[in-house]
Structure formats: structure tokens, C-alpha cells
């Protein structure tokens, strides 16, 4: 689902770029009707892209809030990162968030962090 939303945003952004490239040509030709239609289409694309981005941020925020509510969080050490599979098996319900992912950036993480209901 995330990938699908990302692809839709990308597709709409590409269409918007194409319209932005056509705009100077229409201004030079002076075709008011086509220019009006182009501007209207640009406006609808911008609002749709904004809606999809806001929807994506809300989903991320809900996931970030869920993680913040978990009882315990701490930095994952380099040694644990090297053997992450073993750590995940030993700690039930562990969720690891990397700072370079969208969720990690939103949460303002500086290091790889693990979230769990109990201390680990």
C-alpha cells in the first residue's frame, strides 16, 4: 500500500512537471483557452498531490504515536545491529526503526532505535 501511494504521488508529480514545461509555450502563442485549461488541470494535480502527501503523513504519525506509546525504547548497539535477527527473536514484539527511514525522520531519531513493551 505504501509503495502504491508513493507511485501515485510520483506519477502525478511527473504530470505536473510536464504541464509546467508546456506553460511557457502556451504563453508565447497566446492561446487563452488552452492556457486556462492547463492552469485548471495544474491546480487539480497540486491539490491531489497535497491530499496524498497529507494522507501519507497521517499514517506515519499514527504509526509513530503507536511506537511512542510502547513501554520501552533504547538505542540498538552496533553489536546488536550486527546480529539483529537474534535480537528480534529474543525480544518479543520488538520494532526497530532506522533514522533514515520516513518514520525515523518523522520521529527525529538520530540512531537506530528499538521499541518494545518490556525492557530489553
Backbone as XML, in Angstrom:
<?xml version="1.0"?>
<chain id="A" units="angstrom">
  <residue number="1" name="UNK">
    <atom name="N" x="0.820" y="-1.193" z="0.000"/>
    <atom name="CA" x="0.000" y="0.000" z="0.000"/>
    <atom name="C" x="0.872" y="1.268" z="0.000"/>
  </residue>
  <residue number="2" name="UNK">
    <atom name="N" x="1.929" y="1.264" z="0.810"/>
    <atom name="CA" x="2.807" y="2.429" z="0.859"/>
    <atom name="C" x="3.437" y="2.689" z="-0.500"/>
  </residue>
  <residue number="3" name="UNK">
    <atom name="N" x="3.888" y="1.617" z="-1.138"/>
    <atom name="CA" x="4.543" y="1.735" z="-2.436"/>
    <atom name="C" x="3.563" y="2.266" z="-3.482"/>
  </residue>
  <residue number="4" name="UNK">
    <atom name="N" x="2.321" y="1.829" z="-3.383"/>
    <atom name="CA" x="1.291" y="2.261" z="-4.320"/>
    <atom name="C" x="1.049" y="3.778" z="-4.179"/>
  </residue>
  <residue number="5" name="UNK">
    <atom name="N" x="0.963" y="4.259" z="-2.937"/>
    <atom name="CA" x="0.762" y="5.693" z="-2.716"/>
    <atom name="C" x="1.948" y="6.492" z="-3.235"/>
  </residue>
  <residue number="6" name="UNK">
    <atom name="N" x="3.148" y="5.967" z="-2.980"/>
    <atom name="CA" x="4.363" y="6.638" z="-3.419"/>
    <atom name="C" x="4.389" y="6.737" z="-4.946"/>
  </residue>
  <residue number="7" name="UNK">
    <atom name="N" x="4.018" y="5.654" z="-5.620"/>
    <atom name="CA" x="3.992" y="5.642" z="-7.084"/>
    <atom name="C" x="2.952" y="6.608" z="-7.628"/>
  </residue>
  <residue number="8" name="UNK">
    <atom name="N" x="1.803" y="6.700" z="-6.972"/>
    <atom name="CA" x="0.750" y="7.621" z="-7.410"/>
    <atom name="C" x="1.219" y="9.070" z="-7.279"/>
  </residue>
  <residue number="9" name="UNK">
    <atom name="N" x="1.867" y="9.398" z="-6.170"/>
    <atom name="CA" x="2.398" y="10.748" z="-5.973"/>
    <atom name="C" x="3.432" y="11.060" z="-7.049"/>
  </residue>
  <residue number="10" name="UNK">
    <atom name="N" x="4.287" y="10.091" z="-7.346"/>
    <atom name="CA" x="5.326" y="10.270" z="-8.371"/>
    <atom name="C" x="4.692" y="10.498" z="-9.746"/>
  </residue>
  <residue number="11" name="UNK">
    <atom name="N" x="3.670" y="9.709" z="-10.061"/>
    <atom name="CA" x="3.004" y="9.836" z="-11.368"/>
    <atom name="C" x="2.362" y="11.216" z="-11.515"/>
  </residue>
  <residue number="12" name="UNK">
    <atom name="N" x="1.677" y="11.670" z="-10.471"/>
    <atom name="CA" x="1.029" y="12.984" z="-10.516"/>
    <atom name="C" x="2.068" y="14.106" z="-10.592"/>
  </residue>
  <residue number="13" name="UNK">
    <atom name="N" x="3.177" y="13.951" z="-9.891"/>
    <atom name="CA" x="4.239" y="14.960" z="-9.944"/>
    <atom name="C" x="4.843" y="15.045" z="-11.342"/>
  </residue>
  <residue number="14" name="UNK">
    <atom name="N" x="4.999" y="13.897" z="-11.984"/>
    <atom name="CA" x="5.519" y="13.882" z="-13.356"/>
    <atom name="C" x="4.565" y="14.604" z="-14.309"/>
  </residue>
  <residue number="15" name="UNK">
    <atom name="N" x="3.259" y="14.369" z="-14.130"/>
    <atom name="CA" x="2.268" y="15.060" z="-14.967"/>
    <atom name="C" x="2.343" y="16.571" z="-14.743"/>
  </residue>
  <residue number="16" name="UNK">
    <atom name="N" x="2.502" y="16.966" z="-13.484"/>
    <atom name="CA" x="2.595" y="18.382" z="-13.153"/>
    <atom name="C" x="3.829" y="19.009" z="-13.802"/>
  </residue>
  <residue number="17" name="UNK">
    <atom name="N" x="4.955" y="18.292" z="-13.771"/>
    <atom name="CA" x="6.175" y="18.784" z="-14.422"/>
    <atom name="C" x="5.964" y="18.965" z="-15.923"/>
  </residue>
  <residue number="18" name="UNK">
    <atom name="N" x="5.278" y="18.012" z="-16.543"/>
    <atom name="CA" x="5.009" y="18.107" z="-17.981"/>
    <atom name="C" x="4.163" y="19.342" z="-18.284"/>
  </residue>
  <residue number="19" name="UNK">
    <atom name="N" x="3.168" y="19.601" z="-17.455"/>
    <atom name="CA" x="2.323" y="20.791" z="-17.655"/>
    <atom name="C" x="3.125" y="22.071" z="-17.447"/>
  </residue>
  <residue number="20" name="UNK">
    <atom name="N" x="4.022" y="22.065" z="-16.466"/>
    <atom name="CA" x="4.857" y="23.247" z="-16.224"/>
    <atom name="C" x="5.764" y="23.546" z="-17.414"/>
  </residue>
  <residue number="21" name="UNK">
    <atom name="N" x="6.199" y="22.500" z="-18.121"/>
    <atom name="CA" x="7.044" y="22.700" z="-19.293"/>
    <atom name="C" x="6.233" y="23.216" z="-20.486"/>
  </residue>
  <residue number="22" name="UNK">
    <atom name="N" x="4.950" y="22.878" z="-20.561"/>
    <atom name="CA" x="4.097" y="23.336" z="-21.668"/>
    <atom name="C" x="3.670" y="24.792" z="-21.495"/>
  </residue>
  <residue number="23" name="UNK">
    <atom name="N" x="3.608" y="25.250" z="-20.245"/>
    <atom name="CA" x="3.069" y="26.575" z="-19.954"/>
    <atom name="C" x="3.770" y="27.716" z="-20.714"/>
  </residue>
  <residue number="24" name="UNK">
    <atom name="N" x="5.111" y="27.789" z="-20.740"/>
    <atom name="CA" x="5.746" y="28.906" z="-21.482"/>
    <atom name="C" x="5.394" y="28.924" z="-22.966"/>
  </residue>
  <residue number="25" name="UNK">
    <atom name="N" x="5.257" y="27.749" z="-23.576"/>
    <atom name="CA" x="4.900" y="27.679" z="-24.996"/>
    <atom name="C" x="3.509" y="28.260" z="-25.229"/>
  </residue>
  <residue number="26" name="UNK">
    <atom name="N" x="2.577" y="27.946" z="-24.317"/>
    <atom name="CA" x="1.219" y="28.465" z="-24.469"/>
    <atom name="C" x="1.169" y="29.972" z="-24.213"/>
  </residue>
  <residue number="27" name="UNK">
    <atom name="N" x="2.009" y="30.457" z="-23.302"/>
    <atom name="CA" x="2.059" y="31.898" z="-23.053"/>
    <atom name="C" x="2.546" y="32.642" z="-24.293"/>
  </residue>
  <residue number="28" name="UNK">
    <atom name="N" x="3.537" y="32.076" z="-24.972"/>
    <atom name="CA" x="4.063" y="32.703" z="-26.185"/>
    <atom name="C" x="3.039" y="32.704" z="-27.309"/>
  </residue>
  <residue number="29" name="UNK">
    <atom name="N" x="2.304" y="31.598" z="-27.444"/>
    <atom name="CA" x="1.337" y="31.505" z="-28.532"/>
    <atom name="C" x="0.104" y="32.360" z="-28.265"/>
  </residue>
  <residue number="30" name="UNK">
    <atom name="N" x="-0.177" y="32.643" z="-26.997"/>
    <atom name="CA" x="-1.311" y="33.495" z="-26.648"/>
    <atom name="C" x="-2.649" y="32.786" z="-26.701"/>
  </residue>
  <residue number="31" name="UNK">
    <atom name="N" x="-2.666" y="31.474" z="-26.706"/>
    <atom name="CA" x="-3.910" y="30.698" z="-26.728"/>
    <atom name="C" x="-4.503" y="30.678" z="-25.317"/>
  </residue>
  <residue number="32" name="UNK">
    <atom name="N" x="-5.470" y="31.552" z="-25.084"/>
    <atom name="CA" x="-6.025" y="31.749" z="-23.750"/>
    <atom name="C" x="-6.829" y="30.534" z="-23.274"/>
  </residue>
  <residue number="33" name="UNK">
    <atom name="N" x="-7.581" y="29.908" z="-24.173"/>
    <atom name="CA" x="-8.411" y="28.768" z="-23.781"/>
    <atom name="C" x="-7.562" y="27.595" z="-23.308"/>
  </residue>
  <residue number="34" name="UNK">
    <atom name="N" x="-6.533" y="27.271" z="-24.085"/>
    <atom name="CA" x="-5.653" y="26.159" z="-23.709"/>
    <atom name="C" x="-4.894" y="26.481" z="-22.424"/>
  </residue>
  <residue number="35" name="UNK">
    <atom name="N" x="-4.480" y="27.737" z="-22.274"/>
    <atom name="CA" x="-3.760" y="28.155" z="-21.076"/>
    <atom name="C" x="-4.653" y="28.044" z="-19.844"/>
  </residue>
  <residue number="36" name="UNK">
    <atom name="N" x="-5.918" y="28.442" z="-19.979"/>
    <atom name="CA" x="-6.875" y="28.324" z="-18.877"/>
    <atom name="C" x="-7.090" y="26.877" z="-18.477"/>
  </residue>
  <residue number="37" name="UNK">
    <atom name="N" x="-7.230" y="26.001" z="-19.469"/>
    <atom name="CA" x="-7.408" y="24.578" z="-19.192"/>
    <atom name="C" x="-6.171" y="24.000" z="-18.514"/>
  </residue>
  <residue number="38" name="UNK">
    <atom name="N" x="-5.007" y="24.425" z="-18.976"/>
    <atom name="CA" x="-3.751" y="23.954" z="-18.398"/>
    <atom name="C" x="-3.638" y="24.370" z="-16.927"/>
  </residue>
  <residue number="39" name="UNK">
    <atom name="N" x="-3.959" y="25.624" z="-16.637"/>
    <atom name="CA" x="-3.877" y="26.118" z="-15.264"/>
    <atom name="C" x="-4.878" y="25.406" z="-14.353"/>
  </residue>
  <residue number="40" name="UNK">
    <atom name="N" x="-6.049" y="25.120" z="-14.881"/>
    <atom name="CA" x="-7.061" y="24.406" z="-14.105"/>
    <atom name="C" x="-6.591" y="22.985" z="-13.795"/>
  </residue>
  <residue number="41" name="UNK">
    <atom name="N" x="-6.014" y="22.322" z="-14.801"/>
    <atom name="CA" x="-5.501" y="20.964" z="-14.610"/>
    <atom name="C" x="-4.340" y="20.956" z="-13.614"/>
  </residue>
  <residue number="42" name="UNK">
    <atom name="N" x="-3.467" y="21.983" z="-13.706"/>
    <atom name="CA" x="-2.352" y="22.094" z="-12.760"/>
    <atom name="C" x="-2.870" y="22.218" z="-11.329"/>
  </residue>
  <residue number="43" name="UNK">
    <atom name="N" x="-3.900" y="23.021" z="-11.153"/>
    <atom name="CA" x="-4.476" y="23.244" z="-9.825"/>
    <atom name="C" x="-5.041" y="21.942" z="-9.244"/>
  </residue>
  <residue number="44" name="UNK">
    <atom name="N" x="-5.740" y="21.173" z="-10.068"/>
    <atom name="CA" x="-6.293" y="19.907" z="-9.578"/>
    <atom name="C" x="-5.182" y="18.922" z="-9.231"/>
  </residue>
  <residue number="45" name="UNK">
    <atom name="N" x="-4.117" y="18.889" z="-10.039"/>
    <atom name="CA" x="-2.989" y="17.999" z="-9.735"/>
    <atom name="C" x="-2.314" y="18.388" z="-8.425"/>
  </residue>
  <residue number="46" name="UNK">
    <atom name="N" x="-2.116" y="19.682" z="-8.212"/>
    <atom name="CA" x="-1.469" y="20.158" z="-6.980"/>
    <atom name="C" x="-2.300" y="19.782" z="-5.763"/>
  </residue>
  <residue number="47" name="UNK">
    <atom name="N" x="-3.616" y="19.961" z="-5.827"/>
    <atom name="CA" x="-4.460" y="19.624" z="-4.673"/>
    <atom name="C" x="-4.462" y="18.121" z="-4.415"/>
  </residue>
  <residue number="48" name="UNK">
    <atom name="N" x="-4.457" y="17.316" z="-5.469"/>
    <atom name="CA" x="-4.449" y="15.863" z="-5.293"/>
    <atom name="C" x="-3.119" y="15.387" z="-4.704"/>
  </residue>
  <residue number="49" name="UNK">
    <atom name="N" x="-2.014" y="15.945" z="-5.183"/>
    <atom name="CA" x="-0.697" y="15.587" z="-4.631"/>
    <atom name="C" x="-0.640" y="15.962" z="-3.155"/>
  </residue>
  <residue number="50" name="UNK">
    <atom name="N" x="-1.118" y="17.129" z="-2.816"/>
    <atom name="CA" x="-1.120" y="17.583" z="-1.416"/>
    <atom name="C" x="-1.970" y="16.670" z="-0.546"/>
  </residue>
  <residue number="51" name="UNK">
    <atom name="N" x="-3.119" y="16.255" z="-1.050"/>
    <atom name="CA" x="-4.003" y="15.358" z="-0.291"/>
    <atom name="C" x="-3.317" y="14.022" z="-0.033"/>
  </residue>
  <residue number="52" name="UNK">
    <atom name="N" x="-2.676" y="13.465" z="-1.071"/>
    <atom name="CA" x="-1.987" y="12.179" z="-0.918"/>
    <atom name="C" x="-0.819" y="12.284" z="0.060"/>
  </residue>
  <residue number="53" name="UNK">
    <atom name="N" x="-0.086" y="13.380" z="-0.003"/>
    <atom name="CA" x="1.044" y="13.565" z="0.920"/>
    <atom name="C" x="0.549" y="13.694" z="2.358"/>
  </residue>
  <residue number="54" name="UNK">
    <atom name="N" x="-0.526" y="14.449" z="2.562"/>
    <atom name="CA" x="-1.084" y="14.596" z="3.914"/>
    <atom name="C" x="-1.581" y="13.260" z="4.438"/>
  </residue>
  <residue number="55" name="UNK">
    <atom name="N" x="-2.213" y="12.479" z="3.573"/>
    <atom name="CA" x="-2.709" y="11.160" z="3.957"/>
    <atom name="C" x="-1.543" y="10.272" z="4.384"/>
  </residue>
  <residue number="56" name="UNK">
    <atom name="N" x="-0.450" y="10.340" z="3.656"/>
    <atom name="CA" x="0.737" y="9.545" z="3.970"/>
    <atom name="C" x="1.335" y="9.961" z="5.317"/>
  </residue>
  <residue number="57" name="UNK">
    <atom name="N" x="1.395" y="11.286" z="5.566"/>
    <atom name="CA" x="1.941" y="11.803" z="6.825"/>
    <atom name="C" x="1.068" y="11.378" z="8.001"/>
  </residue>
  <residue number="58" name="UNK">
    <atom name="N" x="-0.256" y="11.394" z="7.824"/>
    <atom name="CA" x="-1.156" y="10.977" z="8.895"/>
    <atom name="C" x="-0.930" y="9.515" z="9.262"/>
  </residue>
  <residue number="59" name="UNK">
    <atom name="N" x="-0.722" y="8.670" z="8.247"/>
    <atom name="CA" x="-0.451" y="7.257" z="8.514"/>
    <atom name="C" x="0.853" y="7.102" z="9.278"/>
  </residue>
  <residue number="60" name="UNK">
    <atom name="N" x="1.880" y="7.865" z="8.854"/>
    <atom name="CA" x="3.161" y="7.812" z="9.553"/>
    <atom name="C" x="3.001" y="8.295" z="10.989"/>
  </residue>
  <residue number="61" name="UNK">
    <atom name="N" x="2.246" y="9.356" z="11.177"/>
    <atom name="CA" x="2.052" y="9.901" z="12.510"/>
    <atom name="C" x="1.361" y="8.893" z="13.411"/>
  </residue>
  <residue number="62" name="UNK">
    <atom name="N" x="0.378" y="8.184" z="12.873"/>
    <atom name="CA" x="-0.328" y="7.178" z="13.667"/>
    <atom name="C" x="0.636" y="6.071" z="14.090"/>
  </residue>
  <residue number="63" name="UNK">
    <atom name="N" x="1.507" y="5.650" z="13.169"/>
    <atom name="CA" x="2.478" y="4.608" z="13.484"/>
    <atom name="C" x="3.503" y="5.118" z="14.500"/>
  </residue>
  <residue number="64" name="UNK">
    <atom name="N" x="3.937" y="6.371" z="14.347"/>
    <atom name="CA" x="4.897" y="6.954" z="15.292"/>
    <atom name="C" x="4.284" y="7.064" z="16.684"/>
  </residue>
  <residue number="65" name="UNK">
    <atom name="N" x="3.023" y="7.453" z="16.767"/>
    <atom name="CA" x="2.350" y="7.552" z="18.066"/>
    <atom name="C" x="2.230" y="6.181" z="18.718"/>
  </residue>
  <residue number="66" name="UNK">
    <atom name="N" x="1.942" y="5.168" z="17.911"/>
    <atom name="CA" x="1.831" y="3.808" z="18.437"/>
    <atom name="C" x="3.165" y="3.364" z="19.039"/>
  </residue>
  <residue number="67" name="UNK">
    <atom name="N" x="4.261" y="3.671" z="18.351"/>
    <atom name="CA" x="5.578" y="3.299" z="18.851"/>
    <atom name="C" x="5.938" y="4.083" z="20.115"/>
  </residue>
  <residue number="68" name="UNK">
    <atom name="N" x="5.589" y="5.354" z="20.153"/>
    <atom name="CA" x="5.895" y="6.177" z="21.324"/>
    <atom name="C" x="5.167" y="5.668" z="22.571"/>
  </residue>
  <residue number="69" name="UNK">
    <atom name="N" x="3.990" y="5.081" z="22.369"/>
    <atom name="CA" x="3.198" y="4.574" z="23.493"/>
    <atom name="C" x="3.747" y="3.271" z="24.066"/>
  </residue>
  <residue number="70" name="UNK">
    <atom name="N" x="4.618" y="2.595" z="23.290"/>
    <atom name="CA" x="5.206" y="1.355" z="23.804"/>
    <atom name="C" x="5.996" y="1.675" z="25.066"/>
  </residue>
  <residue number="71" name="UNK">
    <atom name="N" x="6.050" y="0.719" z="25.965"/>
    <atom name="CA" x="6.627" y="0.954" z="27.286"/>
    <atom name="C" x="8.108" y="1.250" z="27.327"/>
  </residue>
  <residue number="72" name="UNK">
    <atom name="N" x="8.874" y="0.805" z="26.335"/>
    <atom name="CA" x="10.323" y="0.904" z="26.451"/>
    <atom name="C" x="10.949" y="1.163" z="25.086"/>
  </residue>
  <residue number="73" name="UNK">
    <atom name="N" x="11.982" y="1.991" z="25.066"/>
    <atom name="CA" x="12.747" y="2.200" z="23.835"/>
    <atom name="C" x="14.193" y="2.494" z="24.212"/>
  </residue>
  <residue number="74" name="UNK">
    <atom name="N" x="15.106" y="2.039" z="23.372"/>
    <atom name="CA" x="16.524" y="2.352" z="23.576"/>
    <atom name="C" x="17.285" y="2.191" z="22.270"/>
  </residue>
  <residue number="75" name="UNK">
    <atom name="N" x="18.498" y="2.753" z="22.274"/>
    <atom name="CA" x="19.378" y="2.663" z="21.116"/>
    <atom name="C" x="19.816" y="1.210" z="20.914"/>
  </residue>
  <residue number="76" name="UNK">
    <atom name="N" x="19.899" y="0.797" z="19.659"/>
    <atom name="CA" x="20.394" y="-0.530" z="19.320"/>
    <atom name="C" x="21.906" y="-0.389" z="19.101"/>
  </residue>
  <residue number="77" name="UNK">
    <atom name="N" x="22.702" y="-1.129" z="19.868"/>
    <atom name="CA" x="24.157" y="-1.019" z="19.773"/>
    <atom name="C" x="24.661" y="-1.626" z="18.460"/>
  </residue>
  <residue number="78" name="UNK">
    <atom name="N" x="25.885" y="-1.300" z="18.105"/>
    <atom name="CA" x="26.487" y="-1.822" z="16.870"/>
    <atom name="C" x="26.554" y="-3.350" z="16.907"/>
  </residue>
  <residue number="79" name="UNK">
    <atom name="N" x="26.866" y="-3.901" z="18.069"/>
    <atom name="CA" x="26.957" y="-5.346" z="18.213"/>
    <atom name="C" x="25.582" y="-5.986" z="17.976"/>
  </residue>
  <residue number="80" name="UNK">
    <atom name="N" x="24.536" y="-5.355" z="18.514"/>
    <atom name="CA" x="23.175" y="-5.871" z="18.314"/>
    <atom name="C" x="22.736" y="-5.708" z="16.860"/>
  </residue>
  <residue number="81" name="UNK">
    <atom name="N" x="23.155" y="-4.614" z="16.229"/>
    <atom name="CA" x="22.806" y="-4.400" z="14.826"/>
    <atom name="C" x="23.410" y="-5.477" z="13.941"/>
  </residue>
  <residue number="82" name="UNK">
    <atom name="N" x="24.600" y="-5.930" z="14.303"/>
    <atom name="CA" x="25.269" y="-6.958" z="13.524"/>
    <atom name="C" x="24.513" y="-8.277" z="13.576"/>
  </residue>
  <residue number="83" name="UNK">
    <atom name="N" x="23.801" y="-8.507" z="14.673"/>
    <atom name="CA" x="23.069" y="-9.751" z="14.851"/>
    <atom name="C" x="21.603" y="-9.445" z="15.166"/>
  </residue>
  <residue number="84" name="UNK">
    <atom name="N" x="20.981" y="-8.654" z="14.334"/>
    <atom name="CA" x="19.626" y="-8.168" z="14.579"/>
    <atom name="C" x="18.592" y="-9.284" z="14.613"/>
  </residue>
  <residue number="85" name="UNK">
    <atom name="N" x="18.792" y="-10.309" z="13.821"/>
    <atom name="CA" x="17.849" y="-11.436" z="13.802"/>
    <atom name="C" x="17.740" y="-12.102" z="15.156"/>
  </residue>
  <residue number="86" name="UNK">
    <atom name="N" x="18.875" y="-12.314" z="15.814"/>
    <atom name="CA" x="18.894" y="-12.936" z="17.138"/>
    <atom name="C" x="18.189" y="-12.034" z="18.144"/>
  </residue>
  <residue number="87" name="UNK">
    <atom name="N" x="18.452" y="-10.717" z="18.063"/>
    <atom name="CA" x="17.818" y="-9.767" z="18.979"/>
    <atom name="C" x="16.299" y="-9.777" z="18.818"/>
  </residue>
  <residue number="88" name="UNK">
    <atom name="N" x="15.827" y="-9.782" z="17.568"/>
    <atom name="CA" x="14.385" y="-9.778" z="17.324"/>
    <atom name="C" x="13.729" y="-11.055" z="17.821"/>
  </residue>
  <residue number="89" name="UNK">
    <atom name="N" x="14.434" y="-12.172" z="17.721"/>
    <atom name="CA" x="13.883" y="-13.434" z="18.220"/>
    <atom name="C" x="13.850" y="-13.467" z="19.738"/>
  </residue>
  <residue number="90" name="UNK">
    <atom name="N" x="14.830" y="-12.830" z="20.382"/>
    <atom name="CA" x="14.902" y="-12.877" z="21.842"/>
    <atom name="C" x="13.956" y="-11.887" z="22.510"/>
  </residue>
  <residue number="91" name="UNK">
    <atom name="N" x="13.587" y="-10.812" z="21.823"/>
    <atom name="CA" x="12.688" y="-9.795" z="22.390"/>
    <atom name="C" x="11.363" y="-9.854" z="21.648"/>
  </residue>
  <residue number="92" name="UNK">
    <atom name="N" x="10.351" y="-10.263" z="22.341"/>
    <atom name="CA" x="9.032" y="-10.405" z="21.725"/>
    <atom name="C" x="8.424" y="-9.030" z="21.428"/>
  </residue>
  <residue number="93" name="UNK">
    <atom name="N" x="7.970" y="-8.848" z="20.190"/>
    <atom name="CA" x="7.303" y="-7.600" z="19.801"/>
    <atom name="C" x="8.236" y="-6.433" z="19.572"/>
  </residue>
  <residue number="94" name="UNK">
    <atom name="N" x="9.509" y="-6.693" z="19.348"/>
    <atom name="CA" x="10.478" y="-5.620" z="19.117"/>
    <atom name="C" x="10.257" y="-4.995" z="17.739"/>
  </residue>
  <residue number="95" name="UNK">
    <atom name="N" x="10.238" y="-3.652" z="17.702"/>
    <atom name="CA" x="10.148" y="-2.916" z="16.442"/>
    <atom name="C" x="11.394" y="-2.042" z="16.361"/>
  </residue>
  <residue number="96" name="UNK">
    <atom name="N" x="12.174" y="-2.221" z="15.302"/>
    <atom name="CA" x="13.403" y="-1.459" z="15.119"/>
    <atom name="C" x="13.147" y="-0.395" z="14.055"/>
  </residue>
  <residue number="97" name="UNK">
    <atom name="N" x="13.517" y="0.862" z="14.376"/>
    <atom name="CA" x="13.310" y="1.978" z="13.452"/>
    <atom name="C" x="14.663" y="2.604" z="13.147"/>
  </residue>
  <residue number="98" name="UNK">
    <atom name="N" x="14.978" y="2.678" z="11.856"/>
    <atom name="CA" x="16.236" y="3.282" z="11.413"/>
    <atom name="C" x="16.005" y="4.785" z="11.207"/>
  </residue>
  <residue number="99" name="UNK">
    <atom name="N" x="16.980" y="5.633" z="11.554"/>
    <atom name="CA" x="16.787" y="7.087" z="11.429"/>
    <atom name="C" x="16.651" y="7.591" z="9.991"/>
  </residue>
  <residue number="100" name="UNK">
    <atom name="N" x="17.071" y="6.800" z="9.006"/>
    <atom name="CA" x="16.991" y="7.258" z="7.623"/>
    <atom name="C" x="15.672" y="6.892" z="6.937"/>
  </residue>
  <residue number="101" name="UNK">
    <atom name="N" x="14.815" y="6.132" z="7.599"/>
    <atom name="CA" x="13.510" y="5.821" z="7.015"/>
    <atom name="C" x="12.578" y="7.004" z="7.235"/>
  </residue>
  <residue number="102" name="UNK">
    <atom name="N" x="11.461" y="7.019" z="6.527"/>
    <atom name="CA" x="10.495" y="8.115" z="6.668"/>
    <atom name="C" x="9.998" y="8.196" z="8.111"/>
  </residue>
  <residue number="103" name="UNK">
    <atom name="N" x="9.731" y="7.044" z="8.699"/>
    <atom name="CA" x="9.248" y="7.013" z="10.080"/>
    <atom name="C" x="10.318" y="7.527" z="11.034"/>
  </residue>
  <residue number="104" name="UNK">
    <atom name="N" x="11.557" y="7.111" z="10.820"/>
    <atom name="CA" x="12.662" y="7.564" z="11.673"/>
    <atom name="C" x="12.897" y="9.060" z="11.569"/>
  </residue>
  <residue number="105" name="UNK">
    <atom name="N" x="12.810" y="9.607" z="10.359"/>
    <atom name="CA" x="12.976" y="11.055" z="10.181"/>
    <atom name="C" x="11.848" y="11.805" z="10.862"/>
  </residue>
  <residue number="106" name="UNK">
    <atom name="N" x="10.631" y="11.279" z="10.726"/>
    <atom name="CA" x="9.494" y="11.953" z="11.340"/>
    <atom name="C" x="9.623" y="11.974" z="12.863"/>
  </residue>
  <residue number="107" name="UNK">
    <atom name="N" x="10.110" y="10.873" z="13.423"/>
    <atom name="CA" x="10.254" y="10.780" z="14.873"/>
    <atom name="C" x="11.478" y="11.538" z="15.371"/>
  </residue>
  <residue number="108" name="UNK">
    <atom name="N" x="12.342" y="11.992" z="14.465"/>
    <atom name="CA" x="13.517" y="12.757" z="14.847"/>
    <atom name="C" x="14.618" y="11.894" z="15.449"/>
  </residue>
  <residue number="109" name="UNK">
    <atom name="N" x="14.699" y="10.638" z="15.028"/>
    <atom name="CA" x="15.704" y="9.737" z="15.570"/>
    <atom name="C" x="17.081" y="10.055" z="14.990"/>
  </residue>
  <residue number="110" name="UNK">
    <atom name="N" x="18.112" y="9.905" z="15.832"/>
    <atom name="CA" x="19.492" y="10.109" z="15.388"/>
    <atom name="C" x="20.228" y="8.784" z="15.255"/>
  </residue>
  <residue number="111" name="UNK">
    <atom name="N" x="19.744" y="7.754" z="15.959"/>
    <atom name="CA" x="20.373" y="6.432" z="15.931"/>
    <atom name="C" x="19.301" y="5.378" z="15.752"/>
  </residue>
  <residue number="112" name="UNK">
    <atom name="N" x="19.720" y="4.166" z="15.340"/>
    <atom name="CA" x="18.784" y="3.057" z="15.214"/>
    <atom name="C" x="18.214" y="2.756" z="16.606"/>
  </residue>
  <residue number="113" name="UNK">
    <atom name="N" x="16.890" y="2.724" z="16.697"/>
    <atom name="CA" x="16.223" y="2.588" z="17.986"/>
    <atom name="C" x="15.256" y="1.417" z="17.963"/>
  </residue>
  <residue number="114" name="UNK">
    <atom name="N" x="15.192" y="0.717" z="19.084"/>
    <atom name="CA" x="14.268" y="-0.394" z="19.238"/>
    <atom name="C" x="13.153" y="-0.001" z="20.189"/>
  </residue>
  <residue number="115" name="UNK">
    <atom name="N" x="11.943" y="-0.396" z="19.858"/>
    <atom name="CA" x="10.767" y="-0.133" z="20.693"/>
    <atom name="C" x="10.143" y="-1.464" z="21.066"/>
  </residue>
  <residue number="116" name="UNK">
    <atom name="N" x="9.817" y="-1.633" z="22.350"/>
    <atom name="CA" x="9.191" y="-2.859" z="22.818"/>
    <atom name="C" x="8.329" y="-2.541" z="24.034"/>
  </residue>
  <residue number="117" name="UNK">
    <atom name="N" x="7.461" y="-3.489" z="24.392"/>
    <atom name="CA" x="6.582" y="-3.305" z="25.555"/>
    <atom name="C" x="7.350" y="-3.451" z="26.862"/>
  </residue>
  <residue number="118" name="UNK">
    <atom name="N" x="8.399" y="-4.278" z="26.853"/>
    <atom name="CA" x="9.192" y="-4.509" z="28.059"/>
    <atom name="C" x="10.654" y="-4.149" z="27.797"/>
  </residue>
  <residue number="119" name="UNK">
    <atom name="N" x="11.392" y="-3.975" z="28.876"/>
    <atom name="CA" x="12.816" y="-3.649" z="28.763"/>
    <atom name="C" x="13.570" y="-4.783" z="28.089"/>
  </residue>
  <residue number="120" name="UNK">
    <atom name="N" x="14.553" y="-4.437" z="27.291"/>
    <atom name="CA" x="15.392" y="-5.457" z="26.643"/>
    <atom name="C" x="16.842" y="-5.048" z="26.694"/>
  </residue>
</chain>
